Amino acid sequence: MVKQKWQVSLLLTFLMLIIYFGFILLIAFDKEFLARPIGKDLTIGLPIGIGILIVAWLLTGVYTWWANRVYDKQVDELKRKML
């Protein structure tokens, strides 16, 4: 049970870190790409940044869904066995 929780937590954490640091590396090494206009007053960097925020929100939702569906049931079962 604890091993499964760590696996899910680490998977989602590493996924978010890869996305976030990928964006930071993009800022560091290819500013011209992020400054590329996609509209009159909009560059491609803004939708990418907003997308990262949305992905973070979705990953939080995935973890919450998993914890409510799987982990909490396992914890409740363990508590019943202990009592």
N, C-alpha and C positions, 0 to 999 in steps of 0.2 A: 504494500500500500504506500509506504513512504517512498520507496524506490520509484514507483509510478508517478507520484507527485513531483519528485525531483526531475524525472525525465520530461514531463510535460512543461514544468516551469523553465528548465534549462533550454528546451527546444524553442519555446516562445521568446525567451530572453535573447538567445543567440540570433534568432531571426530578426528581432528588433534592432539588435546591435549591428548586424550586417547592413540592414537598411539605413540606419542612422549614420554609421561611419562611411558607408558608400556615398551618402549625400555630402558628408563633410569632405571626403576625398575629392568628390566632384567639384566642390567649391574651391578646394586647394589647387587642383590641377587642371581644371577646365572651366574657368569662370566665363569664358566666351560662350560656351554652350548654354549656361544658365542665363546669360544676358541676351540670348537670342529672342527677338520679339515674336510673339504669336498673335498679336493684335495691336491696336493703336497704342494703348498704354499698358500692355501686359507682356511680361517676359515669361519664358518657360520655367524659370526658377520658382515662381509663385505657385503654379499648380503642382509642381513636384513637392514643394514644402507642405502644401495643404494635403497632398496625398500621403505624405509621411505621417502627418497628424491623424489622418483617417485610419491608416493602417495600425497605428498605435492603439487607437480606440477599438478597432476591430479585434486586435489580438487580446486586449483586455476583456472584451466580450467573450472571446473563445475560451479564455481561462476561466472566467466566471461561469460560463455554461458548463464546462467540463467539471469544475469544482462542485457545482450544484447537482449535476447529474450522476457523477461517479464518486468523487472523493468524499463528499458529505455523507452519502449512503454507506460507504465503507467505514467511516468514522462512527456513525450511529450503530452499525453492526458490531464494531469492536467494543463500543461502550456497553451494549446489551450483553455481550459475552462476559465482560468484566464484572458486571453487576449480577 
